[in-house]
Every structure is written in structure tokens, then in C-alpha cells.
Amino acid sequence: MPSLLSGPVAELPEQALARINSREKRYRLGQFFTPEPIAELMAEAVLEIDPETCLDPGVGGGVLLRAVGCGPARLGCDVDPAAVVLARDALEAQGGEVDVVVGDFLDLDRWPFEVDELDAIIANPPYIRHHNLSRGQKALAKHYSRSFGVSVSSLSGSYVYFFLEAIRRLRFGGRLAFITPAEFLDVRYGHALKEALLSWCEIDELIVLEMDELAFEGVLTTSAITIATKRERVSRRVPLTEARLSDAIVRVRGTVIESGEALPERPWTALLPSRAERILPLLAGRSATLADYARVRRGIATGDNSFFCLTQEDVDGWGIEPRFLVPAVAGSKDLPENGSVLTREFWRARKDAGARAWLLFCHEPKSALAGTAVLRYIEHGEALGLTERFNCRTRKPWYGVERVPPADFFVTYMSRQRARFVRNELGARCLSALLNVWAGDGIDPDELRPMLEDQANARLLREFGRTYGGGLGKIEPADLLRLPVRPLAAPLSRAA
Ligand SMILES: C[S@@+](CC[C@H](N)C(=O)[O-])C[C@H]1O[C@@H](n2cnc3c(N)ncnc32)[C@H](O)[C@@H]1O
């Protein structure tokens, strides 16, 4: 067959793939390649057990198996035939036994190799988010829940399934080295994977590449390298290392999470020494948590903001009756500074500047809307096929968005900026890019203002929030409820 390597002679398979495959295809396949210093560290880790077989289940251009070298028999599969050809050519040129095939590692009925239990598995599994997985792949959550006796969330990204399948495919005494987003160490969908690792493997080392390091060009993520050996008896201890990537991986500091502390439901990156040190001084005097004083809920998920959120011009054009509209804020740009108040004047200025400042808020059945302009607008939505949209198709009527009362505060929860707390004096509703906070029963929202507007909150939330590279912090409602706060002076009633 003609060589795919039609570029410069010294081109690596990874460079050839980056040239041959469109960005869109690479994104869809989760095809991002491991930098060599990381591949070398991971290869060293698996070579320590002197494996006779070593598999890369998403081989890409083969950088991980090239780093392993031709000692063990090297097995690889990939759903991308171009990757398979390139990886196989480069590995065969190194010598040794090579078996690289087109195959789907998550298709459990079609195992493509003769060996079915492995000594070593080295992987940079594709990270395909749950909403881009096929139905069959999502069904793996149930499958692995049964086989591992843990509750695997269907919100897991593909790499979680690669990890679990790898644990299953290893022989006892076999070792895996995986590089993945560090996210699973902190988020809810990572609990099951952490539990599976703790109960089936001895974790030899868990290396977190520092927050501001972007290990993979173009991918915004903090990475974790997990090195673990499958064992019949395990200690449930986790040696945790902070590292930095330059020409090689530089281990910066480390700690050991003892077995009683290494609980799957805890965020493990908060235990990294430098993170823990940064958090400690911020915690002084914060003996309560926000859950003691407030309720939190994500803003309204409409199903299609371009239909449900309207500008004044849209409202005027359709003539939609005012009783079917409420003021809304769509995102952080619709909010004033931290510690400020969302007033009618501020909102009006955004509206006059053309922002989508109105939310369609109609819950009456169509039969009660005869002759109204809103009915014409709803029918327009139906003609656009909105009734089949994710959030719409499960609602009755499909256009009736969640009926939450206006929050006391809004919080920006995903932005490159710091989290902001804004008092909602206007009584607006917010969309899902923001969080709602309501003061607990019997608590005056204004009493909570100093607590919420404390400048240290944003830093704490960044530390506690979901781990993304580049300082991008995403806060889940549960993270916000765990926010340590100074207790209110007055006696209080707990939030419902
Ligand atoms: C993150 S890349 C890593 C490639 C290579 N191992 C490396 O370290 O550079 C993940 C690879 O998995 C492949 N892939 C995606 N889904 C797969 C699946 N279900 N089974 C096997 N390979 C898959 C992609 O085509 C891609 O080459």
C-alpha cells in the first residue's frame, strides 16, 4: 500500500496523523498525543515489572509503545485505521513482536488479540465526554457497575471505561500506567473509578501535573498519571506527587494519602501539598459551611437559549404578552461586579444594549392560549423542531421552563475569572451558566452578603472546584455548598 508518510522523511507518526486527520476527526476520536517525556516516564513504570506483554488500547501513532521498546510483545489497537498503519510501521521498524490492529477497546464482544490477560497496559485513553458517546458505550456504565460492584455514573467520560476495562484485562501482578485528565480525582463521576482502583490495585504513584501546565497542546486540562499494580491484597494508600512538565517530568513534592483518608468521595487534589498549604490559611475562622445557611441550585436549563431567551427586539417583533416573560440573566456578562447588586437599572441597560434579557415563562397549556401572540411564538418553536430537544421533550408543556423562584444571589460558576456573588435585587431568573443561592429559612439574605462577598471565597472555590488546567475553575452546586464560611454571629435556623 502507498505510504501515508508523504511528508518530510523524519516525520513522526503523530505528526503524520495530525496532518492527515482533520481537527474535527481528531477531536471526535479524542486523538491527542502524549508528549515524549510523559511517554518515557510511563514506559519506565511498566518496564519495572519486566512484562512479557504490553498493550496500548488506543495506540494513536504509537508513542507510548515506542517508549516501551521492543522487550515485551507490544499490542495495540485503535479505531482509526490510519493510526494503526502508522503505529505498526514505526513499531515494526524498532523490532520485536508487534500486534497492532484496528479495533474498538470498548467493544467487549470483539477482543482482537490472542492474549487475553496482560502483564502491562499503557494508555492515554481518548477523552470523549459522555454526551458524545454512543448509546452502546454509555451502557458500559451499567456493565462495569455490575462487574466491579461500584456505581459507575453514566456521566463518565470514555477514559473511565478504558481504565476499568484495563483493570479487568490485567493479570494479578500486572501494571498499568495511564495518563488522563485529573478531573476524576475530584468529581462525582470519578468516585467509582477511584474505588475500583483502590480495591483492585496497589496505587504505586499518582502524579498530578500542576494546574498551570497544559500537557497537551490545545486541550485544557490538568493531567494525572496513574501507575498501579493489580493485586489480590491492597493497602488502599495513595502516594500522591505534584509534578511539572519540562524536558522531563520534574517531581516537585509528594505526600501519601493514608488508607483511612483516601476516600473515593473526597477531592484528592485538595490533598496535594501545595494546594493544602494554600487552602489552610484561608480556612482560619471558617468553621461552618455554606450548606448551613443556604440552598444552591443550577440556573434554568432551557433546552435552547436562542428560543427561550429573547431580546427586547424579539419581544416587540412577536408582540409577546408581558405576562409570559420574566427578566433573566444568561451569564456572567449580564452581572455586575462581585459584591454588587443586580438592580433593575443594570438589567435595563443590558436589555437596551440588545442582550437576551427576557425569559419565556409560560406554563399554560396551548388550549388556554388561543389568540395570543405567545401561542404563535410557541408554534414557531414547534416548527423549528424544539419539542424534541433534550430538556424540552421531557417537560409538560414542552415550553414550560423550570418554575424556580428568583434567587437571592447569583454565582458565576464557570469562567476564567474569579467566582462572583451578586445580590439579585431585581428578582430575575438565571440560566444554567449561573448558580442560584437562596438564604435558608429564617435567614435574611442581606445577612449573608458579607459571608458571600468575602474575597477569599473565589480563591477557596478555585481550589475546591473542579480541576481544569489554566486556572479555569468550574464549581458544582455541591462544591459551593461545601464552601467553608465564617459562622453568622446570630443564632440561626439551619437551611432546609
Ligand atoms: C489520546 S489518543 C492517544 C494516542 C496514543 N496512545 C498516545 O499516547 O499518543 C487516544 C487514541 O484512542 C483512539 N480511540 C478512540 N476511541 C477508541 C476506542 N473506542 N477504541 C480504541 N481506540 C480508540 C483514538 O483514535 C486515539 O488515537
The ligand as a MOL file (V3000), in Angstrom:
LIG
                    3D

  0  0  0     0  0            999 V3000
M  V30 BEGIN CTAB
M  V30 COUNTS 27 29 0 0 0
M  V30 BEGIN ATOM
M  V30 1 C -5.4650 10.3970 23.3920 0
M  V30 2 S -5.1080 9.4670 21.9560 0 CHG=1
M  V30 3 C -3.6080 8.6920 22.4650 0
M  V30 4 C -2.8230 8.0880 21.3490 0
M  V30 5 C -1.5080 7.4730 21.8070 0
M  V30 6 N -1.6960 6.3340 22.6650 0
M  V30 7 C -0.6640 8.4940 22.5200 0
M  V30 8 O -0.4150 8.3070 23.6950 0
M  V30 9 O -0.2450 9.4650 21.8870 0 CHG=-1
M  V30 10 C -6.3590 8.2340 22.0350 0
M  V30 11 C -6.4370 7.2990 20.8400 0
M  V30 12 O -7.5220 6.4040 21.0640 0
M  V30 13 C -8.1910 6.1580 19.8400 0
M  V30 14 N -9.5520 5.7130 20.1520 0
M  V30 15 C -10.6800 6.4480 20.3490 0
M  V30 16 N -11.7160 5.6490 20.6790 0
M  V30 17 C -11.2260 4.3860 20.7200 0
M  V30 18 C -11.7970 3.1280 21.0110 0
M  V30 19 N -13.0870 3.0060 21.3520 0
M  V30 20 N -11.0010 2.0240 20.9380 0
M  V30 21 C -9.6950 2.1270 20.6070 0
M  V30 22 N -9.1100 3.2980 20.3090 0
M  V30 23 C -9.8480 4.4180 20.3770 0
M  V30 24 C -8.0920 7.4810 19.0930 0
M  V30 25 O -8.2070 7.2750 17.6910 0
M  V30 26 C -6.7040 7.9610 19.5050 0
M  V30 27 O -5.7320 7.5740 18.5870 0
M  V30 END ATOM
M  V30 BEGIN BOND
M  V30 1 1 1 2
M  V30 2 1 2 3
M  V30 3 1 2 10
M  V30 4 1 3 4
M  V30 5 1 4 5
M  V30 6 1 5 6
M  V30 7 1 5 7
M  V30 8 2 7 8
M  V30 9 1 7 9
M  V30 10 1 10 11
M  V30 11 1 11 12
M  V30 12 1 11 26
M  V30 13 1 12 13
M  V30 14 1 13 14
M  V30 15 1 13 24
M  V30 16 1 14 15
M  V30 17 1 14 23
M  V30 18 2 15 16
M  V30 19 1 16 17
M  V30 20 1 17 18
M  V30 21 2 17 23
M  V30 22 1 18 19
M  V30 23 2 18 20
M  V30 24 1 20 21
M  V30 25 2 21 22
M  V30 26 1 22 23
M  V30 27 1 24 25
M  V30 28 1 24 26
M  V30 29 1 26 27
M  V30 END BOND
M  V30 END CTAB
M  END
